[in-house]
Amino acid sequence: MRILVLKTESELQPLRKLIAQPELAAKLARANPHINLATLQPGDVLVVPEDLGEEIATSGPPLGEGGPVLGNSLASFVEFAGAALAGAARGLEAGVKRQVADADAVAAALRSRGVKEALGGDAELARQVELAAKRARDDAKAAQTDLKQFEGQRERALKALEELQTLASKLG
């Protein structure tokens, strides 16, 4: 299987002619259940079965960077997956930092003189406020643990993809 990234409207025209052929359309549809072939648009990513790769490659003007069908789809996928996982890690880390900062801000606010005065010696209300602060701290700690677990999973996934790529290069 190969991957085809449709980048411009002009790349779609030759592909639409091929899709008009029922047998080719059926093969592409089986390989791409995630896409409605009748509504292809720039940005769509197609999986191209090996037996269609040459036909699509010669169907019209070059499609995308490096020609019509990305030849080393595993390497492209590994690169894409690595970038996606790195982006997810950055987003998760930023979210955890915000959550920790928010928990710290809540704790500081609840320790303030104004809150203590507002509680007015009400033991039950003070207990509820302390529980809310504890819950915020616990949630922040759990988020930090989740981030560490994600990082471990990300590293294992990237290592597995590299091993797969090494194995594929030895086989083919």
KAHUBEL-V814996 format. One record per run of one state. SS is the DSSP state (helix for helix, strand for strand, loop for the rest). FROM is the first residue (numbers start at 0). TO is the last residue. If there is no record, write none. Layout:
BEGIN
ss | from | to
SS | FROM | TO
SS | FROM | TO
END
This chain:
BEGIN
ss | from | to
loop | 0 | 0
strand | 1 | 4
loop | 5 | 7
helix | 8 | 18
loop | 19 | 20
helix | 21 | 30
loop | 31 | 35
helix | 36 | 38
loop | 39 | 43
strand | 44 | 47
loop | 48 | 48
helix | 49 | 56
loop | 57 | 68
strand | 69 | 69
loop | 70 | 71
helix | 72 | 110
loop | 111 | 111
helix | 112 | 118
loop | 119 | 121
helix | 122 | 170
loop | 171 | 171
END
